């Protein structure tokens, strides 16, 4: 019998690892293992696949499988070529469908496995619109592509990201009953959590409980991130208690979110108690995210020595080619004020990876700005400009904010012109920083121009909201210079914007006839923006957990 060999991945230089619980931190010169890594197939717990009658059983620990899949050997170059053609296409009139049609018109047949891999890669780099177009293309060919519950769950999430929550709800209701199961319910729950639709999320969780879908950690983890973002920490504790009462094992994500909750309440003792429980749990090995979470909480509570100790443990738990831990290390060493450690980690990062993404440069430059190492930050900006693939305005915004904070608006404006020459497209934050500089210099007309641009750019941003304190400062400046016309323009912008229904901006809107409410100007407005804090690390971890499970069942 002739048996095809399983494809082995290309050898990659990996840092040597000691045991997970006792690993050495990074040094400026790491050792590498020349041996090939062991290949693991995402087939779920106890999953079985067949290759020419050869039985292969594979598993992934601590991942709750939704089923098994048939392992198919596919030529990676094909899906990667399709992905690149779609990803690099910047013409809004030429969507993913045109690329796929052109590919098949050349006689090259695309399989569902390949298209699913393309979608995964597009999602990884946040090209959600293009990924949804691929799903739409497959949906238009039902004779070739059968829609599974996992397919529907991924498509539901993409619809929410591209077209909004209401469109995702319509899609869910339109699904065949056989597709409305734990995966699609879980995806809809995740959509509600991302949009902070608390009542809908809680109602859906109750429905999932009644259907017997809440028997593993994932839905609990998703809901815990919602309560974290809403600062309802007592409900995080309630969900953990429910899991224990129902004998549902806490996984690494559950523990990490629980640690965040305890630390956010300012309780070092409670956080350390949770960590002790983690260490006693034989199913759990604390990962780098565990210690980066604890380090962040220690920094918040001015326990810098403990924070640095945790960061050392983060370094000892970096595995393979994972870049994300380096980004957190660069950010956290900056927050704790350890400039030497910051540069050490940066040099190690660069020695491991041949190229550094924009996120890496943003992390190091942001920390150097916080540490007032302006020369170092500007030097790294020049380095980034020479190697960047695309201009990330968030990096340029760091320097704009720095110059404005130091009272040098003219330098900020000069840098802004350079940003545009370097390929930067200003976003809402760019314009708001310049607006702050003009307000500080008492230039009302220039400030108002920048604010208008910020509102216009906000149409493509789901995260930007005007800082209420900046709006208050502008209105006070208008009162000081007796320029009520400009103040009314600001109120008009708010009234016509997508922010008009948000409670935090209600006091700026004024009376129903469109005139400015002078009461807004008479009192200093005290705005608490802490609700805007998003625990991105936990949210990204839970997202990753959910979609790894969905993709493993495709």
C-alpha positions as CSV (number, residue, x, y, z in Angstrom):
1,X,0.0,0.0,0.0
2,X,1.3,3.4,-1.0
3,X,0.8,6.0,1.7
4,X,1.2,9.7,1.0
5,X,3.4,11.4,3.6
6,X,1.9,14.1,5.6
7,X,3.2,17.6,4.5
8,X,5.8,19.0,6.9
9,X,6.0,22.7,7.6
10,X,9.2,24.5,6.7
11,X,11.7,24.7,9.5
12,X,11.6,28.0,11.4
13,X,14.1,29.4,13.9
14,X,12.4,29.0,17.2
15,X,13.7,30.1,20.6
16,X,14.6,27.1,22.8
17,X,12.0,26.5,25.4
18,X,12.3,25.2,28.9
19,X,9.3,23.9,30.8
20,X,6.2,26.1,30.7
21,X,6.4,26.8,34.4
22,X,10.1,27.5,34.6
23,X,11.4,29.4,31.6
24,X,14.2,31.8,31.1
25,X,13.5,35.4,30.0
26,X,14.6,36.8,26.7
27,X,18.2,37.8,26.2
28,X,19.7,39.9,23.5
29,X,21.0,36.8,21.8
30,X,18.6,33.8,21.7
31,X,19.5,30.2,20.9
32,X,17.5,28.5,18.2
33,X,16.5,24.9,17.5
34,X,17.4,23.6,14.0
35,X,14.9,20.8,14.3
36,X,11.6,20.7,12.7
37,X,8.6,21.6,14.9
38,X,6.1,18.8,15.5
39,X,3.1,19.3,13.2
40,X,-0.4,19.4,14.8
41,X,-3.6,19.2,12.8
42,X,-6.6,21.2,13.9
43,X,-8.9,18.2,14.0
44,X,-10.6,18.6,17.4
45,X,-10.5,16.3,20.4
46,X,-10.4,12.7,19.3
47,X,-10.9,13.7,15.7
48,X,-10.1,11.0,13.1
49,X,-9.2,11.5,9.5
50,X,-8.2,9.0,6.7
51,X,-5.5,9.1,4.1
52,X,-5.5,6.1,1.9
53,X,-6.9,3.9,4.7
54,X,-4.3,5.3,7.1
55,X,-6.0,6.3,10.4
56,X,-4.7,9.4,12.0
57,X,-5.9,10.6,15.4
58,X,-5.1,14.2,16.4
59,X,-6.2,16.4,19.2
60,X,-5.8,20.0,20.6
61,X,-5.7,20.3,24.4
62,X,-8.0,22.7,26.1
63,X,-10.0,23.5,22.9
64,X,-13.6,22.4,23.0
65,X,-14.2,20.8,19.6
66,X,-17.4,21.3,17.7
67,X,-16.8,18.3,15.5
68,X,-14.2,16.6,13.3
69,X,-13.1,17.4,9.8
70,X,-11.7,15.5,6.8
71,X,-8.1,16.4,6.5
72,X,-7.4,17.3,2.8
73,X,-3.9,17.9,1.4
74,X,-4.1,21.1,-0.4
75,X,-1.4,23.1,-2.3
76,X,-0.8,26.1,-0.1
77,X,0.5,28.2,-3.0
78,X,-2.9,28.3,-4.6
79,X,-4.9,29.7,-1.8
80,X,-2.1,32.1,-0.9
81,X,-2.0,33.4,-4.5
82,X,-5.8,34.1,-4.4
83,X,-5.5,35.7,-1.0
84,X,-2.8,38.1,-2.2
85,X,-4.7,39.1,-5.3
86,X,-7.8,39.9,-3.2
87,X,-5.8,41.6,-0.3
88,X,-3.7,43.8,-2.6
89,X,-6.6,45.0,-4.6
90,X,-7.3,48.6,-3.7
91,X,-9.9,49.2,-6.4
92,X,-13.3,49.5,-4.6
93,X,-15.0,48.7,-7.9
94,X,-13.2,45.4,-8.2
95,X,-14.3,43.1,-5.4
96,X,-13.4,39.6,-4.3
97,X,-15.9,38.2,-6.7
98,X,-14.1,39.6,-9.7
99,X,-10.8,38.1,-8.6
100,X,-12.4,34.7,-8.0
101,X,-14.2,34.7,-11.3
102,X,-11.1,35.6,-13.2
103,X,-9.2,32.8,-11.4
104,X,-11.8,30.2,-12.3
105,X,-12.2,31.5,-15.9
106,X,-8.5,30.6,-16.3
107,X,-9.5,27.0,-15.7
108,X,-8.4,26.8,-12.0
109,X,-11.0,25.2,-9.8
110,X,-11.2,26.6,-6.2
111,X,-12.2,24.3,-3.4
112,X,-14.1,25.2,-0.2
113,X,-11.0,24.4,1.9
114,X,-9.0,26.9,-0.1
115,X,-11.7,29.6,0.0
116,X,-12.1,29.1,3.8
117,X,-8.3,29.6,4.2
118,X,-8.5,32.8,2.2
119,X,-11.3,34.1,4.4
120,X,-9.3,33.2,7.5
121,X,-6.3,35.2,6.3
122,X,-8.4,38.2,5.3
123,X,-10.1,38.2,8.7
124,X,-6.6,37.9,10.4
125,X,-5.6,41.2,8.8
126,X,-9.1,42.8,9.4
127,X,-10.1,42.9,5.7
128,X,-13.6,42.0,6.7
129,X,-15.4,43.5,3.7
130,X,-13.3,41.4,1.3
131,X,-13.8,38.3,3.4
132,X,-17.5,38.7,3.4
133,X,-17.4,39.1,-0.4
134,X,-15.8,35.7,-0.6
135,X,-18.6,34.2,1.5
136,X,-21.2,35.9,-0.7
137,X,-19.5,34.4,-3.8
138,X,-19.7,30.9,-2.3
139,X,-23.4,31.5,-1.3
140,X,-24.2,32.2,-4.9
141,X,-23.0,28.7,-5.8
142,X,-25.0,26.4,-3.5
143,X,-24.5,23.5,-5.9
144,X,-20.8,23.6,-5.1
145,X,-20.5,24.8,-1.6
146,X,-22.6,23.4,1.2
147,X,-23.1,25.9,4.1
148,X,-22.3,24.4,7.5
149,X,-23.1,25.9,10.9
150,X,-19.4,27.0,11.2
151,X,-19.6,28.8,7.8
152,X,-22.8,30.6,8.9
153,X,-21.2,31.6,12.3
154,X,-18.2,33.1,10.6
155,X,-20.4,34.9,8.0
156,X,-22.6,36.2,10.7
157,X,-19.7,37.8,12.5
158,X,-18.4,39.3,9.2
159,X,-21.9,40.8,8.5
160,X,-21.9,42.4,11.9
161,X,-18.5,44.0,11.3
162,X,-19.3,45.2,7.8
163,X,-23.0,45.9,7.8
164,X,-23.9,46.3,11.5
165,X,-25.7,44.4,14.2
166,X,-29.2,44.6,12.8
167,X,-28.0,43.0,9.5
168,X,-26.4,40.2,11.5
169,X,-29.7,39.6,13.3
170,X,-31.6,39.5,10.0
171,X,-29.1,37.0,8.7
172,X,-29.4,34.8,11.9
173,X,-33.2,34.8,11.6
174,X,-33.0,33.8,7.9
175,X,-30.9,30.7,8.6
176,X,-32.4,27.2,8.2
177,X,-33.3,25.7,11.6
178,X,-30.6,23.1,11.3
179,X,-28.0,25.9,11.2
180,X,-29.3,27.6,14.3
181,X,-27.2,25.7,16.8
182,X,-24.4,26.4,19.4
183,X,-22.0,27.8,16.8
184,X,-24.3,30.4,15.3
185,X,-25.8,31.3,18.7
186,X,-22.3,31.8,20.0
187,X,-21.4,34.0,17.1
188,X,-24.5,36.2,17.6
189,X,-23.7,36.4,21.4
190,X,-20.2,37.6,20.4
191,X,-21.7,40.3,18.2
192,X,-23.9,41.5,21.0
193,X,-20.9,41.6,23.4
194,X,-18.8,43.6,20.9
195,X,-21.6,46.1,20.5
196,X,-22.1,46.2,24.3
197,X,-25.8,45.2,23.8
198,X,-26.1,44.0,27.4
199,X,-29.8,43.2,27.5
200,X,-29.7,41.3,24.2
201,X,-26.6,39.4,25.2
202,X,-28.1,38.3,28.5
203,X,-31.4,37.3,26.9
204,X,-29.6,35.3,24.3
205,X,-27.4,33.6,26.9
206,X,-30.6,32.5,28.7
207,X,-31.9,31.1,25.5
208,X,-28.6,29.2,25.0
209,X,-28.9,27.9,28.5
210,X,-32.4,26.5,27.8
211,X,-31.1,24.8,24.7
212,X,-28.2,23.2,26.5
213,X,-25.5,25.1,24.7
214,X,-23.9,26.7,27.7
215,X,-21.9,23.6,28.8
216,X,-18.3,24.8,28.0
217,X,-16.3,27.9,28.9
218,X,-16.6,29.9,25.7
219,X,-20.0,31.6,26.2
220,X,-19.0,32.4,29.8
221,X,-15.8,33.9,28.6
222,X,-17.6,36.0,26.0
223,X,-20.1,37.3,28.6
224,X,-17.3,38.0,31.1
225,X,-15.6,40.3,28.6
226,X,-18.8,42.2,28.3
227,X,-19.1,42.7,32.1
228,X,-15.5,43.7,32.2
229,X,-16.0,46.4,29.6
230,X,-19.1,47.6,31.5
231,X,-17.2,47.5,34.8
232,X,-19.7,45.1,36.3
233,X,-17.1,43.0,38.0
234,X,-19.6,41.3,40.4
235,X,-21.2,39.6,37.4
236,X,-17.8,38.3,36.3
237,X,-17.6,36.6,39.7
238,X,-21.2,35.3,39.4
239,X,-20.3,33.6,36.0
240,X,-17.2,32.0,37.5
241,X,-19.4,30.7,40.4
242,X,-21.9,29.3,37.9
243,X,-19.2,27.5,36.1
244,X,-17.9,25.9,39.3
245,X,-21.4,24.9,40.4
246,X,-22.1,23.2,37.1
247,X,-18.6,21.5,37.1
248,X,-17.6,23.4,33.9
249,X,-13.9,23.5,33.8
250,X,-12.3,27.0,33.8
251,X,-9.9,27.3,30.9
252,X,-7.0,29.7,30.5
253,X,-9.1,32.4,29.0
254,X,-11.5,32.2,32.0
255,X,-8.7,32.6,34.4
256,X,-7.1,35.5,32.5
257,X,-10.4,37.4,32.4
258,X,-11.0,36.7,36.1
259,X,-7.5,38.0,36.9
260,X,-8.3,41.2,35.0
261,X,-11.5,41.6,36.9
262,X,-9.9,41.3,40.3
263,X,-7.1,43.7,39.3
264,X,-9.5,46.2,37.9
265,X,-11.2,46.3,41.3
266,X,-7.9,47.2,42.8
267,X,-7.6,44.0,44.8
268,X,-4.1,42.7,44.6
269,X,-4.9,40.0,47.2
270,X,-7.9,38.7,45.3
271,X,-5.9,38.7,42.0
272,X,-3.1,36.7,43.6
273,X,-5.5,34.3,45.1
274,X,-7.0,33.6,41.6
275,X,-3.4,33.0,40.3
276,X,-2.7,30.6,43.1
277,X,-5.9,28.7,42.1
278,X,-4.6,28.6,38.5
279,X,-1.3,27.1,39.5
280,X,-3.1,24.4,41.5
281,X,-5.4,23.5,38.5
282,X,-3.7,20.6,36.7
283,X,-5.4,21.4,33.4
284,X,-4.0,24.9,33.3
285,X,-0.5,26.3,32.4
286,X,-0.3,30.1,32.8
287,X,0.6,31.6,29.5
288,X,2.2,34.9,28.5
289,X,-1.2,36.6,28.4
290,X,-1.7,35.6,32.1
291,X,1.5,37.5,33.2
292,X,1.0,40.5,30.9
293,X,-2.5,40.9,32.4
294,X,-1.0,40.7,36.0
295,X,1.8,43.1,35.0
296,X,-0.7,45.6,33.7
297,X,-2.7,45.4,36.9
298,X,0.4,45.8,39.1
299,X,1.4,48.9,37.1
300,X,-2.0,50.3,37.7
301,X,-1.6,49.8,41.4
302,X,2.0,51.2,41.5
303,X,3.5,47.8,42.2
304,X,6.3,48.2,39.6
305,X,8.6,45.6,41.1
306,X,6.0,42.9,40.8
307,X,5.1,44.2,37.4
308,X,8.7,43.7,36.2
309,X,8.8,40.2,37.7
310,X,5.7,39.3,35.6
311,X,7.1,40.8,32.5
312,X,10.2,38.6,32.9
313,X,7.7,35.6,33.0
314,X,6.0,36.9,29.8
315,X,9.4,36.7,28.1
316,X,9.9,33.1,29.2
317,X,6.6,32.1,27.7
318,X,7.0,33.4,24.1
319,X,6.6,30.5,21.8
320,X,7.4,30.1,18.1
321,X,6.8,33.0,15.8
322,X,4.2,34.8,17.9
323,X,4.8,38.6,17.6
324,X,2.0,39.8,19.9
325,X,3.8,39.2,23.2
326,X,6.6,41.5,22.1
327,X,4.1,44.3,21.4
328,X,2.7,43.9,25.0
329,X,6.2,43.8,26.4
330,X,7.2,47.0,24.6
331,X,4.1,48.8,25.8
332,X,4.3,47.6,29.4
333,X,8.1,48.2,29.9
334,X,7.3,51.7,28.7
335,X,4.6,52.1,31.2
336,X,6.8,50.9,34.1
337,X,9.5,53.3,33.0
338,X,12.2,50.7,32.2
339,X,13.9,52.2,29.1
340,X,16.9,49.9,29.1
341,X,14.6,46.9,29.2
342,X,12.5,48.4,26.5
343,X,15.4,48.7,24.1
344,X,16.6,45.2,25.1
345,X,13.3,43.6,24.1
346,X,13.2,45.7,20.9
347,X,16.6,44.5,19.8
348,X,15.6,40.9,20.6
349,X,12.4,41.3,18.6
350,X,14.3,42.6,15.6
351,X,16.9,39.7,15.9
352,X,14.1,37.1,15.7
353,X,11.9,38.5,12.9
354,X,13.2,39.8,9.6
355,X,10.6,42.5,9.5
356,X,8.5,44.3,12.1
357,X,4.9,45.3,11.5
358,X,3.4,48.7,12.1
359,X,2.0,47.5,15.5
360,X,5.6,46.8,16.7
361,X,6.9,50.2,15.7
362,X,3.8,51.8,17.3
363,X,4.4,50.0,20.6
364,X,8.1,51.0,20.8
365,X,7.6,54.6,19.7
366,X,4.6,55.1,22.0
367,X,6.7,53.9,25.0
368,X,9.6,56.2,24.0
369,X,7.3,59.2,23.8
370,X,6.0,58.4,27.3
371,X,9.5,58.1,28.6
372,X,10.3,61.5,26.9
373,X,13.1,59.9,24.8
374,X,12.2,62.1,21.8
375,X,15.5,61.6,20.0
376,X,15.0,57.8,20.2
377,X,11.4,58.0,19.0
378,X,12.2,60.2,16.1
379,X,15.1,58.0,15.0
380,X,12.8,55.0,15.0
381,X,10.2,56.9,13.0
382,X,12.8,57.5,10.3
383,X,13.7,53.8,10.4
384,X,10.0,52.8,10.1
385,X,9.5,55.2,7.1
386,X,12.3,53.4,5.3
387,X,10.8,49.9,5.7
388,X,7.0,50.4,6.0
389,X,4.7,48.7,3.6
390,X,1.8,51.1,4.4
391,X,1.6,54.3,6.4
392,X,-0.2,53.9,9.7
393,X,-1.5,57.3,10.9
394,X,-1.5,56.1,14.5
395,X,2.3,56.3,14.5
396,X,2.3,59.8,13.1
397,X,-0.4,60.8,15.6
398,X,2.0,60.0,18.4
399,X,4.3,62.8,17.3
400,X,1.5,65.2,16.6
401,X,0.2,64.6,20.2
402,X,3.7,65.0,21.6
403,X,4.4,68.3,19.9
404,X,0.9,69.7,20.8
405,X,1.3,68.6,24.4
406,X,4.6,70.5,24.5
407,X,2.8,73.6,23.2
408,X,4.5,73.6,19.8
409,X,1.5,73.6,17.4
410,X,3.6,74.9,14.6
411,X,6.0,71.9,14.8
412,X,2.9,69.7,14.8
413,X,1.6,71.3,11.7
414,X,4.9,70.9,9.9
415,X,5.0,67.3,10.9
416,X,1.5,66.9,9.6
417,X,2.6,68.1,6.2
418,X,5.4,65.5,6.3
419,X,2.9,62.8,7.3
420,X,0.9,63.4,4.1
421,X,4.1,63.5,2.0
422,X,5.1,60.1,3.5
423,X,1.8,58.6,2.4
424,X,-0.3,59.2,5.6
425,X,-4.1,59.7,5.3
426,X,-5.3,61.7,8.3
427,X,-7.9,60.0,10.4
428,X,-10.2,61.4,13.0
429,X,-7.6,61.3,15.8
430,X,-5.2,63.2,13.6
431,X,-7.6,66.0,13.1
432,X,-8.6,66.1,16.8
433,X,-5.0,66.4,17.9
434,X,-4.5,69.4,15.6
435,X,-7.8,70.8,16.9
436,X,-6.5,70.6,20.4
437,X,-3.4,72.6,19.4
438,X,-5.5,75.3,17.7
439,X,-7.7,75.6,20.8
440,X,-4.7,76.0,23.0
441,X,-3.4,78.7,20.7
442,X,-6.9,80.3,20.7
443,X,-7.4,79.9,17.0
444,X,-11.1,79.3,16.7
445,X,-11.5,79.1,12.9
446,X,-8.5,76.7,12.5
447,X,-9.8,74.6,15.4
448,X,-13.3,74.5,13.8
449,X,-11.9,73.4,10.5
450,X,-10.0,70.5,12.1
451,X,-13.1,69.5,14.0
452,X,-15.2,69.4,10.8
453,X,-12.5,67.2,9.2
454,X,-12.5,64.9,12.2
455,X,-16.3,64.4,12.0
456,X,-16.0,63.7,8.2
457,X,-13.3,61.1,8.7
458,X,-15.3,59.5,11.5
459,X,-17.7,58.0,8.9
460,X,-15.3,55.2,8.3
461,X,-14.4,54.7,12.0
462,X,-16.3,52.7,14.5
463,X,-14.1,53.6,17.4
464,X,-13.5,57.4,17.3
465,X,-15.6,59.7,19.4
466,X,-14.9,63.3,20.0
467,X,-13.3,63.9,23.5
468,X,-16.0,65.7,25.5
469,X,-13.4,67.7,27.4
470,X,-12.1,69.0,24.0
471,X,-15.6,70.1,23.1
472,X,-16.0,71.8,26.4
473,X,-12.7,73.7,26.0
474,X,-13.8,74.9,22.5
475,X,-17.1,76.2,23.8
476,X,-15.4,78.0,26.6
477,X,-13.1,79.6,24.1
478,X,-16.1,80.7,22.0
479,X,-17.6,82.3,25.1
480,X,-14.3,84.0,26.0
481,X,-14.0,85.5,22.5
482,X,-17.8,86.1,22.2
483,X,-18.0,83.9,19.0
484,X,-21.3,82.2,19.5
485,X,-21.6,81.5,15.8
486,X,-18.7,79.1,15.9
487,X,-20.1,77.5,19.0
488,X,-23.4,76.9,17.2
489,X,-21.5,75.3,14.3
490,X,-20.1,72.8,16.8
491,X,-23.5,72.1,18.2
492,X,-24.8,71.6,14.6
493,X,-22.0,69.1,13.9
494,X,-23.0,67.1,17.0
495,X,-26.7,67.3,16.2
496,X,-26.2,65.9,12.7
497,X,-23.6,63.2,13.6
498,X,-24.0,59.6,14.7
499,X,-23.0,60.8,18.2
500,X,-26.2,62.8,18.8
501,X,-28.0,60.0,20.6
502,X,-25.2,59.2,23.0
503,X,-25.9,60.4,26.5
504,X,-22.4,61.8,27.1
505,X,-23.0,64.5,24.4
506,X,-26.5,65.3,25.3
507,X,-25.6,68.4,27.3
508,X,-23.8,69.9,24.3
509,X,-26.8,69.6,21.9
510,X,-28.9,72.4,23.4
511,X,-32.5,73.1,22.9
512,X,-34.7,71.7,20.1
513,X,-34.6,74.8,18.0
514,X,-30.9,74.4,17.3
515,X,-29.6,77.3,19.5
516,X,-26.8,76.9,22.0
517,X,-27.8,76.1,25.5
518,X,-25.8,78.7,27.5
519,X,-25.9,76.4,30.5
520,X,-23.3,74.3,28.7
521,X,-20.9,77.1,29.0
522,X,-21.6,78.2,32.5
523,X,-20.3,75.1,34.2
524,X,-17.1,73.1,33.8
525,X,-18.1,69.8,32.4
526,X,-16.7,66.8,34.2
527,X,-16.8,63.8,31.8
528,X,-15.8,60.3,32.9
529,X,-14.6,58.5,29.8
530,X,-13.6,55.3,31.6
531,X,-16.5,53.4,30.0
532,X,-14.6,53.8,26.7
533,X,-11.9,51.5,28.1
534,X,-11.9,48.2,26.1
535,X,-10.0,45.3,27.5
536,X,-8.6,44.5,24.1
537,X,-6.3,41.7,25.1
538,X,-9.1,39.6,26.7
539,X,-11.5,40.4,23.8
540,X,-9.0,39.4,21.2
541,X,-8.2,36.2,23.2
542,X,-11.8,35.2,23.3
543,X,-12.3,36.0,19.7
544,X,-9.3,33.9,18.8
545,X,-10.7,31.0,20.9
546,X,-14.1,31.1,19.3
547,X,-12.9,31.4,15.7
548,X,-10.1,28.8,16.1
549,X,-12.9,26.4,17.2
550,X,-15.1,27.4,14.2
551,X,-12.3,27.1,11.7
552,X,-11.2,23.8,13.1
553,X,-14.6,22.3,12.3
554,X,-14.6,23.5,8.6
